[in-house]
Amino acid sequence: MDSENLTIYIISVLCLGAVLIMARDRVPQQLKRGMALTAVIMILLAFVLIIYTFLA
């Protein structure tokens, strides 16, 4: 697995999570649940990929 692409993905996902946490009051109610669920799945995938990289 290319570590440069993985690093870019991890940084972008963590920034997305931070932006969603900081802007939770400005996100419309209809989008909150979907965006939060998407962000959580992406962050979990990032951590799984980090563990996979360490073990591979």
JORA-V530975 format. One record per residue. N is the residue number from 1. NEAR is the number of other ideal C-beta (glycine too) atoms within 12 Angstrom. D_FIRST is the distance of its C-alpha to the first C-alpha in Angstrom with 1 decimal. Layout:
{{N & NEAR & D_FIRST} {N & NEAR & D_FIRST}}
This chain:
{{1 & 16 & 0.0} {2 & 10 & 3.8} {3 & 15 & 6.1} {4 & 11 & 8.9} {5 & 14 & 8.4} {6 & 23 & 7.8} {7 & 17 & 10.8} {8 & 15 & 12.8} {9 & 24 & 12.3} {10 & 26 & 13.5} {11 & 17 & 16.3} {12 & 18 & 17.5} {13 & 27 & 17.7} {14 & 21 & 19.6} {15 & 19 & 21.8} {16 & 23 & 22.5} {17 & 26 & 23.5} {18 & 15 & 25.7} {19 & 17 & 27.4} {20 & 26 & 28.2} {21 & 19 & 29.7} {22 & 12 & 31.7} {23 & 18 & 32.9} {24 & 18 & 33.7} {25 & 10 & 37.3} {26 & 13 & 36.9} {27 & 18 & 34.6} {28 & 12 & 36.9} {29 & 12 & 37.6} {30 & 8 & 36.4} {31 & 16 & 32.9} {32 & 18 & 32.5} {33 & 15 & 31.5} {34 & 15 & 29.0} {35 & 23 & 27.3} {36 & 21 & 27.2} {37 & 14 & 25.8} {38 & 18 & 23.0} {39 & 28 & 22.2} {40 & 19 & 22.3} {41 & 17 & 20.0} {42 & 23 & 17.4} {43 & 26 & 17.9} {44 & 17 & 17.6} {45 & 20 & 14.3} {46 & 27 & 13.1} {47 & 20 & 14.5} {48 & 19 & 13.1} {49 & 24 & 9.5} {50 & 22 & 10.9} {51 & 14 & 12.5} {52 & 14 & 9.7} {53 & 19 & 7.8} {54 & 12 & 11.3} {55 & 9 & 12.1} {56 & 10 & 9.3}}
